[in-house]
Amino acid sequence: MVVEQLKVGFDNFSYVIYCLKKNEAAIVDPSYDSSKVLNFISSKDLILKYIILTHYHSDHTSDTLRIKKLHPSIKIVSSKCDGEKLVFNVDFYVSDYDELKVGDVNLKFILTPGHTKGGICIIVDNEAILTGDTLFIGDCGRTDLPGGSFKQMFKTLQEKIKPLPDNLIVFPGHDYGNKPFDILGNQKRTNKTLLARNLEEFSKIP
Ligand SMILES: [Fe+2]
C-alpha cells in the first residue's frame, strides 16, 4: 500500500501517498499539527513533491504554509474552484480526470462537488480513493455549509462515486465511521447515502 493514513487533530485524517522506489511523496490535507506526517516522511527518507487539498476548509488545509516553508519547492495542488477560496496561493489546479505522478504512483483526480463546489477525490493506482469530505465510512459530507449542495452531492455520489470499482479502498477525510477505512464495495452495500435510489430517499436520510 502506498497510502499512509494519519490521524491529526480531533478526528481528521491527513494522508501521505508515496513511492519508495523513487522516494517521492505527496501530503493530502495537512491540518492541525502535521508533525506526525512530517515524521513519517523523514522516517522513510521521502522527498516531498506535492501538497494536495481535497477542499478548502481549514481543517484540511491549515498546516499547508508551515510545510511549504519547511519544503519551499513543494507544489500546492487543488481544484480551481476551491483553490480560489484559500488564503494562500495554489501552484496549480487540477480538473476532472487529470492525472499526476508521485514517483511511479499514479494519481487521478475527480471533481466531486456537494460538500464544497470544488471538492476533489483522488484515486491512487486504481487501488484506493481518498475522498476528503465527500464520502465518509457510513455517511457523506455535510451539504449545509457555504458552497455545499444537497442535490449536487446526490449527483456526485450516483454519477462519480458509485460507478467506481468495488475493490478501491476508501480513505475518508474524517474518522466518523465504525472503522477508519473500508472497501468501496462494502460502502455501496451499507452506506445509507450510497443506498439512496433517488433524491427523495436521499433527502430523508437522518
Ligand atoms: Fe470540510
Residues whose N, C-alpha, C, O or C-beta is under 5 A from the ligand:
A	BS01	LIG	H57 D133
